[in-house]
Amino acid sequence: MVMTIVQIAGYFGLMTWLPSIMQARLHLGVGSSSLWMISTIIGMSLGMAVFGLLLDKFGPRLTFGIFLLMAAASVYLLLAAQNMQTLVLFGTVVGFFSNGMFGGYGAVISQLYPTEIRATANNIIMNVGRCIGGFSSVLIGVLLDHFSITIVILMLSILYIISFISMLSIKNLRTLK
């Protein structure tokens, strides 16, 4: 559940607040912000496809580990964006790693639970993740009222590290068959 909470919190954190923040930081119009969002979504889609291939080849522990650590590091790229071109490039990379792993949760959850409760476990875990993770938009708004965007990015990065540690604690995580 911790991993799905982080996944949803990261998604909402990136897609709810960052467009307006980047518009203000880089003096972009709404149209330019839409281009950045599209590139981020394309990165997410590519990340999910690549994640699935890597999951089959290397197993869940290594694949989630790479994506979670790269997500924790790549969110800082958004602070380095200086113009629309770098924002589009960095947004694609951030989307690739921060949401690419979303496609693997169903497969991993399914392997962790017996067939009789697999669908229930999957629905409960994913929906609790959505419910709690969805509040990240509120938390980020509160943080932005009191702190800088750097602190918000740090929080997102820490969330991915927490998810990484949670993933390491799952004892039955093995190669998918």
N, C-alpha and C positions, 0 to 999 in steps of 0.2 A: 504493500500500500504506500509506503514511503516513496518508493520509486515513481509510482504513478502520480502521487501528489506533486512531486518535484517536476515531473514531466508537464503536467497541466499548468502548474504555477509558472514554469519557464515560458511556456507557450503564451499564456495570457500576459505575462510580464513583458514579453517582447512585442506582442501584437497589439496590446491595448495602449500603452504609454509611449513606447519608443517612436512611433510615427510623429506625434506632436513634439516630442523632445528634439528629434532630429530636424524637424522643420524649423524650430526655433534656433538650434545650434548652428545649422548650416544655411539658414535663411532660404528655405525651400518653400515652394508653393505646394498646394494639395496634389497637383498632377505629378510633381516630382516625388512626393511621398508615396503616391500610388505605385510608381515605378520601383521604388525601393521595396515596398511590400510584395510586389509581384516577384521580384528577384529572390526575396526571402522565401516565399512559398515555393518557387521553383527549386531552391536549395533544399527545402524540406522534402519535397517529392523525390528528388534525386537521392537524398540521404536515406529515405525509407527503402528505396530500391536497392541501393548499395548495402544498407544494413542487412537486409534479408539475405543477400548473397553471402556476405561475410558471416552472418549467423549460421548459415548452413555449412560453411567451410571451416570456421574456427570455433564455433560454439558460442554460447551466450556470455560466459564470463569474460572472455577476451574481447568480444565484440562490444558488449555494453561498456566494458572498462575503457576501451579506446574512445568510444563516442561520448561517454560521460566526462572523461578528462579533457577531451578536445572541446566539448561544450563549455566546460568551466573556464578554459583558457580563451576560447574564441569570442566570448561575449565582450572581452576587452577590446576587440577590434573595432567595435562600434564607437568607442571613445577616440580611436585614432582616425576615424573618417574625417577628411578635410574638405571633400567636395562630393558631388553626386556620383562620380565614377567610382571613387573608393567606397562610398556607402553602398552602392549596388553590389560591388565585389564582396565587401565584407559581410553584407546582409546575406548573400548567397551562402557564404562559408558558415556563418552563424546558424542559418536555417538548416543547413546540411547536418551539422552536428547536434544542435540543440533539439531538433524534432525528428531527426532521421531514425532515432531508436524507437519511436512510437510504434512502428510496425511490428516490433518484436515482442511486445508485451503479451499479446494473446498466445503466441507460441510458447513462451516461457511459462506463463501462468498455467497453461494447459499441461505442461510436463510436470508441474509441481503438485498437481492434485489428482486424485483418482477419478476415473471416468464418471462415476456416479454423481460427483459434486463439481465437476469441471466447469460447467456453464454457470452455475451459481457463484463459484469462486471468482471466475473471470468477471462476471457482472458486478459483484460486490466490490472487488478490488478496483476495477476501472471507474466505477461510479463514485466510490468514496474519494478516489483521486480527483475526479472532476469536481465534486462538491467542495472539498477542502482547498484544492489547488486553485479553484476559481476565485477564491478570496485574495489571491495575490494582487489582483488589480487594486483592491482597496488598500492593501498593505503598501504597495508601491506608491500609491497616491499620498498616503500618510508620510512615508519616507521622503518623498519629494518635497513635501511641505516643510520638512525640518532639515534635510540633508541634500547633498549634491547628487547628480546623476552617477558620479563615481561610486558613491555608497550603494546606490541601487544596483549597479553592475556587480559590485563586490558581493552583494546579497545573492544575486542570481548565481554567481560563480560558486559561492559557498553552498547553495542548494544542490548544485550538480555534484559537488564533493560529498555532501551528505548522502546523496543517492548512490554514489560510487561505493561509499563505505557500507551502505545498506545492502547493495548488491553483493559485496564480498562476504556478508554475513549469511547469505542464503546457502545453506549446507547442501541441499539436493540439486543445486544448479549444475547441470552436466551437459554434455554434447547432445543436441537434439537428434532424435532418430526419425 
